[in-house]
Amino acid sequence: MKLRDILNEGTPRKGDFITNSSGEIGLINKYNPRAEIAYVKYPSTNPKSFDLTDTGKNTKVKHFG
């Protein structure tokens, strides 16, 4: 495990999967750490668009990226 992974353990990043309040799993395309907002691609969204998702304390992030 690298030092960068230890410091950024709780923060989502591009390529990670996140679940929304309805339980749908989406892929993070871009993350803004200041505003804690992620641009996420969910299966239910338009193929050419992304949803803005708040990545507060109540969201679950799985690090695969």
Biopython code that builds the backbone (N, CA, C, O; Angstrom):
import numpy as np
from Bio.PDB.StructureBuilder import StructureBuilder

atoms = [
    (1, "MET", "N", (0.845, -1.176, 0.000)),
    (1, "MET", "CA", (0.000, 0.000, 0.000)),
    (1, "MET", "C", (0.887, 1.234, 0.000)),
    (1, "MET", "O", (1.835, 1.340, 0.778)),
    (2, "LYS", "N", (0.563, 2.153, -0.877)),
    (2, "LYS", "CA", (1.357, 3.367, -0.995)),
    (2, "LYS", "C", (0.865, 4.436, -0.027)),
    (2, "LYS", "O", (-0.266, 4.371, 0.456)),
    (3, "LEU", "N", (1.704, 5.405, 0.252)),
    (3, "LEU", "CA", (1.344, 6.501, 1.148)),
    (3, "LEU", "C", (0.163, 7.286, 0.595)),
    (3, "LEU", "O", (-0.699, 7.728, 1.354)),
    (4, "ARG", "N", (0.118, 7.463, -0.720)),
    (4, "ARG", "CA", (-0.981, 8.184, -1.341)),
    (4, "ARG", "C", (-2.317, 7.479, -1.071)),
    (4, "ARG", "O", (-3.334, 8.137, -0.850)),
    (5, "ASP", "N", (-2.311, 6.149, -1.090)),
    (5, "ASP", "CA", (-3.526, 5.397, -0.826)),
    (5, "ASP", "C", (-3.978, 5.556, 0.620)),
    (5, "ASP", "O", (-5.178, 5.591, 0.892)),
    (6, "ILE", "N", (-3.037, 5.653, 1.545)),
    (6, "ILE", "CA", (-3.385, 5.830, 2.953)),
    (6, "ILE", "C", (-3.974, 7.219, 3.188)),
    (6, "ILE", "O", (-4.952, 7.353, 3.923)),
    (7, "LEU", "N", (-3.400, 8.246, 2.580)),
    (7, "LEU", "CA", (-3.886, 9.608, 2.767)),
    (7, "LEU", "C", (-5.240, 9.830, 2.116)),
    (7, "LEU", "O", (-6.060, 10.580, 2.644)),
    (8, "ASN", "N", (-5.491, 9.192, 0.979)),
    (8, "ASN", "CA", (-6.731, 9.392, 0.223)),
    (8, "ASN", "C", (-7.694, 8.222, 0.387)),
    (8, "ASN", "O", (-8.511, 7.964, -0.497)),
    (9, "GLU", "N", (-7.605, 7.520, 1.497)),
    (9, "GLU", "CA", (-8.393, 6.311, 1.663)),
    (9, "GLU", "C", (-9.892, 6.569, 1.646)),
    (9, "GLU", "O", (-10.632, 5.784, 1.054)),
    (10, "GLY", "N", (-10.360, 7.628, 2.265)),
    (10, "GLY", "CA", (-11.786, 7.895, 2.342)),
    (10, "GLY", "C", (-12.330, 8.738, 1.213)),
    (10, "GLY", "O", (-13.545, 8.913, 1.122)),
    (11, "THR", "N", (-11.483, 9.268, 0.349)),
    (11, "THR", "CA", (-11.960, 10.151, -0.713)),
    (11, "THR", "C", (-12.192, 9.364, -1.991)),
    (11, "THR", "O", (-11.359, 8.542, -2.372)),
    (12, "PRO", "N", (-13.309, 9.605, -2.653)),
    (12, "PRO", "CA", (-13.554, 8.944, -3.933)),
    (12, "PRO", "C", (-12.684, 9.533, -5.033)),
    (12, "PRO", "O", (-12.228, 10.671, -4.927)),
    (13, "ARG", "N", (-12.459, 8.778, -6.063)),
    (13, "ARG", "CA", (-11.673, 9.242, -7.201)),
    (13, "ARG", "C", (-12.250, 8.636, -8.484)),
    (13, "ARG", "O", (-13.143, 7.791, -8.435)),
    (14, "LYS", "N", (-11.737, 9.071, -9.608)),
    (14, "LYS", "CA", (-12.222, 8.615, -10.903)),
    (14, "LYS", "C", (-12.018, 7.112, -11.025)),
    (14, "LYS", "O", (-10.952, 6.589, -10.700)),
    (15, "GLY", "N", (-13.044, 6.431, -11.492)),
    (15, "GLY", "CA", (-12.983, 4.992, -11.662)),
    (15, "GLY", "C", (-13.592, 4.212, -10.517)),
    (15, "GLY", "O", (-13.730, 2.993, -10.614)),
    (16, "ASP", "N", (-13.963, 4.882, -9.428)),
    (16, "ASP", "CA", (-14.603, 4.220, -8.299)),
    (16, "ASP", "C", (-16.102, 4.114, -8.551)),
    (16, "ASP", "O", (-16.672, 4.871, -9.336)),
    (17, "PHE", "N", (-16.721, 3.166, -7.873)),
    (17, "PHE", "CA", (-18.160, 2.984, -7.966)),
    (17, "PHE", "C", (-18.818, 3.556, -6.723)),
    (17, "PHE", "O", (-18.280, 3.458, -5.620)),
    (18, "ILE", "N", (-19.995, 4.160, -6.912)),
    (18, "ILE", "CA", (-20.714, 4.798, -5.818)),
    (18, "ILE", "C", (-22.187, 4.402, -5.919)),
    (18, "ILE", "O", (-22.720, 4.215, -7.013)),
    (19, "THR", "N", (-22.831, 4.278, -4.763)),
    (19, "THR", "CA", (-24.261, 3.979, -4.760)),
    (19, "THR", "C", (-25.030, 5.227, -4.342)),
    (19, "THR", "O", (-24.591, 5.970, -3.464)),
    (20, "ASN", "N", (-26.177, 5.450, -4.974)),
    (20, "ASN", "CA", (-27.006, 6.599, -4.605)),
    (20, "ASN", "C", (-28.041, 6.164, -3.585)),
    (20, "ASN", "O", (-28.012, 5.024, -3.120)),
    (21, "SER", "N", (-28.954, 7.054, -3.230)),
    (21, "SER", "CA", (-29.930, 6.769, -2.181)),
    (21, "SER", "C", (-30.923, 5.684, -2.576)),
    (21, "SER", "O", (-31.484, 5.021, -1.703)),
    (22, "SER", "N", (-31.151, 5.490, -3.866)),
    (22, "SER", "CA", (-32.081, 4.448, -4.310)),
    (22, "SER", "C", (-31.395, 3.095, -4.503)),
    (22, "SER", "O", (-32.054, 2.115, -4.849)),
    (23, "GLY", "N", (-30.081, 3.032, -4.283)),
    (23, "GLY", "CA", (-29.352, 1.778, -4.374)),
    (23, "GLY", "C", (-28.740, 1.499, -5.739)),
    (23, "GLY", "O", (-28.184, 0.422, -5.959)),
    (24, "GLU", "N", (-28.835, 2.446, -6.650)),
    (24, "GLU", "CA", (-28.270, 2.269, -7.986)),
    (24, "GLU", "C", (-26.763, 2.512, -7.952)),
    (24, "GLU", "O", (-26.304, 3.459, -7.311)),
    (25, "ILE", "N", (-25.998, 1.677, -8.626)),
    (25, "ILE", "CA", (-24.536, 1.774, -8.628)),
    (25, "ILE", "C", (-24.097, 2.509, -9.885)),
    (25, "ILE", "O", (-24.544, 2.199, -10.990)),
    (26, "GLY", "N", (-23.199, 3.507, -9.700)),
    (26, "GLY", "CA", (-22.706, 4.297, -10.816)),
    (26, "GLY", "C", (-21.200, 4.441, -10.774)),
    (26, "GLY", "O", (-20.578, 4.228, -9.734)),
    (27, "LEU", "N", (-20.615, 4.801, -11.897)),
    (27, "LEU", "CA", (-19.172, 4.959, -12.049)),
    (27, "LEU", "C", (-18.811, 6.435, -11.994)),
    (27, "LEU", "O", (-19.399, 7.243, -12.714)),
    (28, "ILE", "N", (-17.845, 6.799, -11.143)),
    (28, "ILE", "CA", (-17.414, 8.192, -11.008)),
    (28, "ILE", "C", (-16.525, 8.550, -12.184)),
    (28, "ILE", "O", (-15.546, 7.859, -12.465)),
    (29, "ASN", "N", (-16.870, 9.641, -12.877)),
    (29, "ASN", "CA", (-16.074, 10.127, -13.988)),
    (29, "ASN", "C", (-15.167, 11.275, -13.562)),
    (29, "ASN", "O", (-14.041, 11.386, -14.047)),
    (30, "LYS", "N", (-15.646, 12.134, -12.657)),
    (30, "LYS", "CA", (-14.880, 13.284, -12.199)),
    (30, "LYS", "C", (-15.307, 13.592, -10.778)),
    (30, "LYS", "O", (-16.475, 13.418, -10.430)),
    (31, "TYR", "N", (-14.356, 14.057, -9.935)),
    (31, "TYR", "CA", (-14.657, 14.343, -8.532)),
    (31, "TYR", "C", (-14.084, 15.694, -8.154)),
    (31, "TYR", "O", (-12.934, 15.998, -8.470)),
    (32, "ASN", "N", (-14.891, 16.513, -7.472)),
    (32, "ASN", "CA", (-14.468, 17.812, -6.976)),
    (32, "ASN", "C", (-14.378, 17.722, -5.449)),
    (32, "ASN", "O", (-15.410, 17.696, -4.779)),
    (33, "PRO", "N", (-13.155, 17.674, -4.883)),
    (33, "PRO", "CA", (-13.029, 17.473, -3.439)),
    (33, "PRO", "C", (-13.483, 18.662, -2.595)),
    (33, "PRO", "O", (-13.907, 18.470, -1.456)),
    (34, "ARG", "N", (-13.407, 19.867, -3.117)),
    (34, "ARG", "CA", (-13.834, 21.037, -2.333)),
    (34, "ARG", "C", (-15.335, 21.027, -2.088)),
    (34, "ARG", "O", (-15.786, 21.253, -0.965)),
    (35, "ALA", "N", (-16.099, 20.768, -3.122)),
    (35, "ALA", "CA", (-17.554, 20.777, -3.014)),
    (35, "ALA", "C", (-18.111, 19.402, -2.666)),
    (35, "ALA", "O", (-19.303, 19.273, -2.390)),
    (36, "GLU", "N", (-17.269, 18.379, -2.676)),
    (36, "GLU", "CA", (-17.665, 16.989, -2.440)),
    (36, "GLU", "C", (-18.786, 16.575, -3.389)),
    (36, "GLU", "O", (-19.787, 15.990, -2.976)),
    (37, "ILE", "N", (-18.595, 16.890, -4.665)),
    (37, "ILE", "CA", (-19.552, 16.543, -5.710)),
    (37, "ILE", "C", (-18.839, 15.697, -6.754)),
    (37, "ILE", "O", (-17.701, 15.979, -7.126)),
    (38, "ALA", "N", (-19.519, 14.661, -7.219)),
    (38, "ALA", "CA", (-18.952, 13.782, -8.231)),
    (38, "ALA", "C", (-19.862, 13.746, -9.454)),
    (38, "ALA", "O", (-21.086, 13.795, -9.332)),
    (39, "TYR", "N", (-19.257, 13.661, -10.616)),
    (39, "TYR", "CA", (-19.984, 13.446, -11.856)),
    (39, "TYR", "C", (-20.036, 11.941, -12.056)),
    (39, "TYR", "O", (-19.006, 11.297, -12.257)),
    (40, "VAL", "N", (-21.240, 11.384, -12.000)),
    (40, "VAL", "CA", (-21.409, 9.933, -11.980)),
    (40, "VAL", "C", (-22.257, 9.490, -13.164)),
    (40, "VAL", "O", (-23.228, 10.151, -13.531)),
    (41, "LYS", "N", (-21.878, 8.362, -13.757)),
    (41, "LYS", "CA", (-22.628, 7.755, -14.847)),
    (41, "LYS", "C", (-23.408, 6.571, -14.276)),
    (41, "LYS", "O", (-22.824, 5.549, -13.914)),
    (42, "TYR", "N", (-24.743, 6.721, -14.200)),
    (42, "TYR", "CA", (-25.633, 5.654, -13.747)),
    (42, "TYR", "C", (-26.244, 4.972, -14.963)),
    (42, "TYR", "O", (-26.348, 5.591, -16.022)),
    (43, "PRO", "N", (-26.649, 3.715, -14.839)),
    (43, "PRO", "CA", (-27.274, 3.032, -15.982)),
    (43, "PRO", "C", (-28.576, 3.688, -16.440)),
    (43, "PRO", "O", (-28.945, 3.567, -17.608)),
    (44, "SER", "N", (-29.271, 4.376, -15.544)),
    (44, "SER", "CA", (-30.552, 4.977, -15.909)),
    (44, "SER", "C", (-30.413, 6.345, -16.577)),
    (44, "SER", "O", (-31.408, 6.892, -17.051)),
    (45, "THR", "N", (-29.199, 6.912, -16.625)),
    (45, "THR", "CA", (-29.026, 8.228, -17.240)),
    (45, "THR", "C", (-28.845, 8.105, -18.749)),
    (45, "THR", "O", (-28.607, 7.024, -19.288)),
    (46, "ASN", "N", (-28.964, 9.244, -19.402)),
    (46, "ASN", "CA", (-28.736, 9.316, -20.837)),
    (46, "ASN", "C", (-27.291, 8.911, -21.130)),
    (46, "ASN", "O", (-26.402, 9.270, -20.358)),
    (47, "PRO", "N", (-27.020, 8.182, -22.208)),
    (47, "PRO", "CA", (-25.644, 7.751, -22.500)),
    (47, "PRO", "C", (-24.641, 8.884, -22.680)),
    (47, "PRO", "O", (-23.440, 8.657, -22.539)),
    (48, "LYS", "N", (-25.099, 10.095, -22.987)),
    (48, "LYS", "CA", (-24.184, 11.210, -23.212)),
    (48, "LYS", "C", (-24.138, 12.186, -22.044)),
    (48, "LYS", "O", (-23.558, 13.264, -22.182)),
    (49, "SER", "N", (-24.727, 11.850, -20.899)),
    (49, "SER", "CA", (-24.768, 12.801, -19.789)),
    (49, "SER", "C", (-24.314, 12.132, -18.486)),
    (49, "SER", "O", (-24.204, 10.909, -18.390)),
    (50, "PHE", "N", (-24.056, 12.988, -17.488)),
    (50, "PHE", "CA", (-23.644, 12.545, -16.166)),
    (50, "PHE", "C", (-24.551, 13.191, -15.124)),
    (50, "PHE", "O", (-25.114, 14.260, -15.362)),
    (51, "ASP", "N", (-24.689, 12.546, -13.978)),
    (51, "ASP", "CA", (-25.454, 13.104, -12.871)),
    (51, "ASP", "C", (-24.501, 13.669, -11.835)),
    (51, "ASP", "O", (-23.456, 13.078, -11.560)),
    (52, "LEU", "N", (-24.857, 14.815, -11.256)),
    (52, "LEU", "CA", (-24.102, 15.373, -10.139)),
    (52, "LEU", "C", (-24.584, 14.700, -8.862)),
    (52, "LEU", "O", (-25.780, 14.691, -8.571)),
    (53, "THR", "N", (-23.657, 14.140, -8.108)),
    (53, "THR", "CA", (-24.003, 13.415, -6.899)),
    (53, "THR", "C", (-23.206, 13.967, -5.732)),
    (53, "THR", "O", (-21.991, 14.141, -5.827)),
    (54, "ASP", "N", (-23.884, 14.238, -4.644)),
    (54, "ASP", "CA", (-23.236, 14.691, -3.419)),
    (54, "ASP", "C", (-22.576, 13.486, -2.756)),
    (54, "ASP", "O", (-23.239, 12.479, -2.505)),
    (55, "THR", "N", (-21.294, 13.577, -2.475)),
    (55, "THR", "CA", (-20.561, 12.468, -1.866)),
    (55, "THR", "C", (-20.296, 12.762, -0.405)),
    (55, "THR", "O", (-19.151, 12.753, 0.047)),
    (56, "GLY", "N", (-21.361, 13.020, 0.328)),
    (56, "GLY", "CA", (-21.237, 13.304, 1.750)),
    (56, "GLY", "C", (-20.959, 12.047, 2.549)),
    (56, "GLY", "O", (-20.460, 11.059, 2.010)),
    (57, "LYS", "N", (-21.277, 12.082, 3.814)),
    (57, "LYS", "CA", (-20.982, 10.971, 4.714)),
    (57, "LYS", "C", (-21.913, 9.781, 4.515)),
    (57, "LYS", "O", (-21.571, 8.675, 4.931)),
    (58, "ASN", "N", (-23.073, 9.966, 3.897)),
    (58, "ASN", "CA", (-24.056, 8.901, 3.790)),
    (58, "ASN", "C", (-23.920, 8.060, 2.529)),
    (58, "ASN", "O", (-24.712, 7.139, 2.329)),
    (59, "THR", "N", (-22.954, 8.340, 1.679)),
    (59, "THR", "CA", (-22.793, 7.577, 0.449)),
    (59, "THR", "C", (-21.752, 6.505, 0.653)),
    (59, "THR", "O", (-20.835, 6.655, 1.460)),
    (60, "LYS", "N", (-21.902, 5.409, -0.093)),
    (60, "LYS", "CA", (-20.960, 4.305, -0.013)),
    (60, "LYS", "C", (-20.124, 4.302, -1.285)),
    (60, "LYS", "O", (-20.662, 4.308, -2.392)),
    (61, "VAL", "N", (-18.812, 4.292, -1.121)),
    (61, "VAL", "CA", (-17.891, 4.297, -2.264)),
    (61, "VAL", "C", (-17.066, 3.025, -2.214)),
    (61, "VAL", "O", (-16.510, 2.670, -1.175)),
    (62, "LYS", "N", (-16.993, 2.340, -3.352)),
    (62, "LYS", "CA", (-16.159, 1.144, -3.465)),
    (62, "LYS", "C", (-14.991, 1.486, -4.356)),
    (62, "LYS", "O", (-15.192, 1.876, -5.506)),
    (63, "HIS", "N", (-13.769, 1.349, -3.858)),
    (63, "HIS", "CA", (-12.568, 1.721, -4.612)),
    (63, "HIS", "C", (-12.133, 0.568, -5.505)),
    (63, "HIS", "O", (-11.600, -0.437, -5.033)),
    (64, "PHE", "N", (-12.368, 0.731, -6.793)),
    (64, "PHE", "CA", (-11.886, -0.228, -7.765)),
    (64, "PHE", "C", (-10.954, 0.418, -8.775)),
    (64, "PHE", "O", (-10.195, -0.274, -9.453)),
    (65, "GLY", "N", (-11.007, 1.755, -8.880)),
    (65, "GLY", "CA", (-10.237, 2.458, -9.904)),
    (65, "GLY", "C", (-8.846, 2.787, -9.505)),
    (65, "GLY", "O", (-8.103, 3.379, -10.288)),
]
sb = StructureBuilder()
sb.init_structure("model")
sb.init_model(0)
sb.init_chain("A")
sb.init_seg("    ")
for serial, (resi, resn, name, xyz) in enumerate(atoms, 1):
    if name == "N":
        sb.init_residue(resn, " ", resi, " ")
    sb.init_atom(name, np.array(xyz, "f"), 0.0, 1.0, " ", f" {name:<3s}", serial, name[0])
structure = sb.get_structure()
